[in-house]
Amino acid sequence: MERNINIERIEQIAGLFGNFDENIKHLEAKYQVLVTSHSDRITVKGEPLNVQNAVRAIDCLLKIIIFFQFYSFFCKTLHATN
């Protein structure tokens, strides 16, 4: 099975994969899937249940990454106005 996850910003892929791809390697090992990145999406391949679980985990991680990007932007903006 194969699933694609659309990515809005390249920084999200960098955050998800981590330094030296350590985050994605851990996820691949845990869920026994193959994760590849493209310019605007991530592809997850493997057994259907494993892919489903890995995609859920990736979705959650992306939400955390997006939150921290927004929070960082908000703090910089707030700091700049003071």
URNORDA-V764824 format. One line per field, one symbol per residue. ss: DSSP state (h for helix, s for strand, l for the rest). phi: phi as a letter, one per 20 degrees, with the letter a starting at -180 (. if undefined). burial: I if it has 9 or more other ideal C-beta (glycine too) atoms within 8 Angstrom, else O. Layout:
# URNORDA-V764824
ss: ???
phi: ???
burial: ???
This chain:
# URNORDA-V764824
ss: lssssslllhhhhhhhhlhhhhhhhhhhhhhlssssslllsssssslhhhhhhhhhhhhhhhhhhhhhhhhhhhhhhhhhhl
phi: .ccdcfdecffffffffmflmfffffffffdlcddcdcfcbdddcqfgfffgffffffgfffffffgfffffffffffffee
burial: OOIOIOIOOOOIIOIIIIOOOOIIOOIIOOIOIOIOIOOOIIIIIIOOOIIIIIIOIIIOIIOOIIOIIOOOOOOOOOOOOO
